[in-house]
Amino acid sequence: MGKVHTGNGWLIRVQGNEHPPVHVHVLHPDGKAVIDVDGSVTNDGVPAKVIKQVLAWVLDHEEAIAAEWTRMNNPTKR
């Protein structure tokens, strides 16, 4: 798994063997979420304030996330 970023008690990571679209997984003590680089959010317990912070970070780093997601999910480019 590729750790992408941490902050204020949360962790953003890209996982291998995943399905499109390009997305990150967010881990937080209160829950977890999946955020697509297009801004779609599937939330399971992460506080709204944290989702807002993470979403802003994801949208600001879309290209780097897409590159890491492609690296992790395309075995011929590993």
Phi, psi and omega in degrees: 000140180261113175287128183258317185195150173229156177179141173046041177088002179242158179230133175250131178218156174252134181250152176276168178057046184249167180264152171292161002280173177301129183205167174238159174254136180247126177247134182215151179305333182269351181166200180217163180208162172236130180234121175281154180292349174275358177100357177291139183233133169243112189247136176230070172101353179286131181303144182305322179299320179291317178303317180299316179296312182293318179301317178299317179296314181300313181294329177285340185239029185305315183295316179295321178295315180298320179295315179294319179298317179296317178299316183285337187243012177231092186304333181287346181251008180283000000 
